Each structure stands twice: as structure tokens, then as C-alpha cells.
Amino acid sequence: MRALRFDEPAAQAAFEHLLGAYFVRDSQLDAIDAQIAELASLDPLAPDVARLRAFRGIDTLTAVTLTTETCDFQRFPTAGSYMAFTGLTPSEHSSGTTIQHGSITKTGNRHVRRVLVEAAWAYRYAPAVRGAHAKRLEGQPPGVAAYSWAAQCRVHATYRKLAAREGPNKAVTAVARELSGFVRGAMTGNMRA
């Protein structure tokens, strides 16, 4: 972008001002990310953040958001109750014996819902452990790594099945709901695939 030039001096000055503002904000964002990463490596967040980072699509900022917004995962007795907390459960209209499911309720925590949907996009790709994800798995207990792998396989299969039938956006929302169940399982020690 720095090589871009405009013929009109006012346009060039406005562009340079905008570019300068961008670089200032970018450096501020980097500083905030570094602060979050530093705080996430300290107790009491460190063990929970490390466990959540074992999942594909979940890195430090997402793990910190899930941990701080949820607070105590033990307060959710079932995976379904945590899914309801996220607002990722389908709405329902029932009359007599007829039950119709609609779009997600969006009544839960929107921050948790947003980061889970963003993380769910990573499950479009075939299960694999490589690069940054492989580094995040280092030092994790074998049970957590195995649970992360089981989540990857199951959630990717769900995405493929639903994307073919419903389209990628609806599939990702359903995958986010399923991922929320795996997240709750990892955080409560109830790691059954």
C-alpha cells in the first residue's frame, strides 16, 4: 500500500493520513494481543486456555474469550445446556404433534457464539494436525489430544454432510453448536466423543 501514489496532492495527503492511522491501530492491536497472550499464560487462565487451544480453530484469543465469558463450565450439567447458553440451538415451534425447527435462537452469549462460529470455519478442511496446531498440542495430556482429534474427525464429517445439503453457512453454524459440546466436554473432564 505504501507504493500506491495518487496524482492529486489532496488525495495523496488523505491516503497517507489514512495509512498512518492504519499502522498506528495495527501496532496497538499487536500490543493488546501480546498483553492477552501474556495474561493467558498465567494462572488461573493458563491451564484452561492451553486445553482449549488443543482444538482446531481455537487459539489464544478465542480460548480466553470462551474461558472468561463462560467462567465456570461446571454450571452446565449437559452439553445441550451449554449449547443453549451459546445461543446455537435451533428455535422450535410446536403445535400438537407438529414440531418445526427454525434458525438458531441467538438468545445466549453472543461473544461465545461469535468465536465458536469463527472457529468452526476451520473444520471445513480434512482432519489434520500440523503447523501451529501441532505446536499447541505439545505438552497436552494424551487424553486431551485424542479428544481434540475425535472432535476434528466428527465435526468435519458433520460439516461435509450438512454443507452438501444445506450450504456452508448453515453447516458452519451446526458445526459451531457441535464444537461447543466438545469444548464443554474438555473443560469439565467429560471427554467422550
Secondary structure, DSSP 8 states (H G I E B T S, - for coil): -TT---SSHHHHHHHHHHHHHHHHHHHHHHHHHHHHHHHHTSTTTHHHHHHHTTSTT--HHHHHHHHHHH--GGG-SSHHHHHHHHT-SEEEEEETTEEEEEEE---S-HHHHHHHHHHHGGGGS-----HHHHHHHTT--HHHHHHHHHHHHHHHHHHHHHHHHH-HHHHHHHHHHHHHHHHHHHHHT----
